[in-house]
Amino acid sequence: MKRIVLSMIALFTGCGGSQNSGQLKTSANHDSDSSCSAGNADACALAGMSRWLDEEVDNSGSRLSHNAFVSGCELSDWFSCAMAGSTQVNASEKTDLVKKAHSLALTACEDDNDGSACAFLGDWAEQASQKEDAQKHYGLACGLSMTADTREKAIAEFVCRKALEFGATEAELQPIGPGSALSKPALRTSGIEQIRPPGAVERKIHHSPSKQAGAQVLLCLSEAGVPQKIFFAQFSKFPEWNQKIFETMRDWRYSPAISSEGLPVPICTSVTFHFIGRK
C-alpha cells in the first residue's frame, strides 16, 4: 500500500521508495486548516500531506495527518481516502478506507476523466496482479495524458509504457476527454519559468558523475488557469531543488484552456526541468 500512496504523491510510480516521501514539503497553514474545516477537500489533502511528510503528532501521539486525510475522505476525495488508509493502524478501518478510495477513484477515472485516479487504479491493479485492470486503467491514464496534437511527455511516458507492458496496443491508446479537443491551450502568463537549483545544489551537480539533474512535474490547472495540484512524476535527487520547484510553480498563472465548445476547462500538463552542470 505504501508504494501505491507514494505513487500518488509523485502521481505515478517508478520514482522510488520511502526516501521520496521527504522530498516534497508543502506548507500547510492556518488557511488550509480553515478551508478544510469549511469543506474544501483539496485543503484537507494539502494539510494532511504536509503533516504526513513532517510526521507531526498531537499531544496524545496521534498523527495529525491522518485526521486531515479522514476529513478529506469524508468529503469524498479519493486521494485523501488512500492517504487515510495509509496512515491508519487499525486493520479493519484501514481496509474500509482503502476500499472507499478505490471506489471513489473508479468513479473519478471512468466518469470524470481524472487521469491521476486512473493511474492510481492502474498501480493498484498492478500490485494485485490484475493484468486486465492494470491494462485498462493505465490505458485510460495514457489517453487522458494526451492532446490532439501532442502527448504530454512526463505523463504519457510512464502510463503509456505501463499500458503497453500489460498488453495494450498503440492503436488502443487514443486521446480522451476535453484535452483532446481544445480550441485554445492554456498559456503561462506569469511566474518564474527557469527554476534553477539552489546554489549549494548546483555545486553538488557540478561535482556529480553525470553533471546533470532533472525533474518532471504534472501541473493541474483550474478553469481560471490557477495551479490546483502539483505532482512530481519524477523527483530530482535533490530535496532542496524539489522544494524550490514546488513553491515556485504554485505562483505560476495561465490563461484559461478553452474547449471546442468555447468554454474554459481544467487541464493537466507536464513540465520538465533539466539542469546541466559545468563540464
Sequence and secondary structure as in RCSB ss.txt:
>XXXX:A:sequence
MKRIVLSMIALFTGCGGSQNSGQLKTSANHDSDSSCSAGNADACALAGMSRWLDEEVDNSGSRLSHNAFVSGCEL
SDWFSCAMAGSTQVNASEKTDLVKKAHSLALTACEDDNDGSACAFLGDWAEQASQKEDAQKHYGLACGLSMTADT
REKAIAEFVCRKALEFGATEAELQPIGPGSALSKPALRTSGIEQIRPPGAVERKIHHSPSKQAGAQVLLCLSEAG
VPQKIFFAQFSKFPEWNQKIFETMRDWRYSPAISSEGLPVPICTSVTFHFIGRK
>XXXX:A:secstr
 HHHHHHHHSSSS S SGGGGGS      HHHHHHHHTT HHHHHHHHHHHHHHT B TTS BHHHHHHHHHHHT
T HHHHHHHHHT  SHHHHHHHHHHHHHHHHHHHHTT  HHHHHHHHHHHHHTT HHHHHHHHHHHHHHTB SS 
B HHHHHHHHHHHHHTT  GGG    SGGGGEEE   EEES       HHHHHHHHTSSS EEEEEEEEEE TTS
 EEEEEEEE  S HHHHHHHHHHHTT EE  EEETTS EE EEEEEEEEEE   
